[in-house]
Amino acid sequence: MPYISHIIKDELSQPLRLDRYLSETLKLLSRSQIKVRNLNAKVNGKEVKISRLVKSQDHLEISWDNPSPVDLVPQDIPLEILWEDEKCIVVNKQQGMVVHPGAGNHQGTLANALCYNRLQKGSAFPSSQRPGIVHRLDKDTSGLIICAWDEESHRMLSEQFKNRKVKKYYLAIVCGMPNEIKGCIETFIARDVKDRKKFTVSSKGKYAISFYKVLKQWQSHSLILLRPKTGRTHQLRVHMRHIGCPILGDSIYGNKDSLFPNVTLMLHSKRLVITLPQETEQRVFTSIMPQRFFAIMEKLNKIEGKHE
């Protein structure tokens, strides 16, 4: 995700909308690009909308998503498709699949599979377009993800995420037990200054809020339903670690688990509530609990049985 830090000099004779300043003065992105690239902005340390008026001496911090590479290679990778029309697609992503090509992952991604999907239907992307990844799931997080087929749909869906109108629910098996059966985790999250690949709770970060509810408890682990209200990178993983219950199998934010030393991340996007392009009412998409969850729960139940 590109990032710039910039202080406005004396080139503004009067306040100007932030999006116009970025496009017309800095020539950073066009206004149409700003709308579809999930741009995040801070002015003088405070998160703002792109319609905010800025003036000389304001300190800007801007980050945005880069588009997918134009030469994305279509690949015949099986997808579990829950919904598809001419505007968007909802997929139940398998654990281990990278969503978007990046360093070391140019093929085998969800974006590669989506390109192939469009080719098979006679709807290849023009050279200026690509699958619109509206939100992200980590490689080892499975479950529901929605992608747009065109920039207008991408903008419409992205705005719902940005304005917190989308409801997302996740299942997680965590180490330990929260102090309360249900609750709210409210912090600020920032990139870890010691490790740029990690994020951490910090007073200088972006506001983040997650709700949780314990569905089942064992002596050593818990099954939890999570609902992030904000969408910060690694938010659920950071928040569960923050309350002392890291997600089982989390190689970045967790600890080695003696009962399950070889398990990968036990996090699954179970439910997505969102309004689709050209519709006015929200739709609800659900994904069943993956088999890897049942395997862990079965082992925990057997262990508990031995202690009864």
Secondary structure, DSSP 8 states (H G I E B T S, - for coil): --EEEEE--S--SS-EEHHHIIIIIS--S-HHHHHHTT-EEEETTEEE-TT-EE-TT-EEEEE------TT---------EEEE-SSEEEEEE-TT--SS-BTTBSSSSHHHHHHHHHHHTT----TT---EE-S---TT-EEEEEEESSHHHHHHHHHHHHTT--EEEEEEEEES--SSSEEEEEEEEEE-SS-TT-EEE-TTSEEEEEEEEEEEE-SSEEEEEEEESS--TTHHHHHHHHTT--BTT-TTTS---SS-TT----EEEEEEEEE-TT-SSEEEEE----HHHHHHHHHHHHHHHHH-
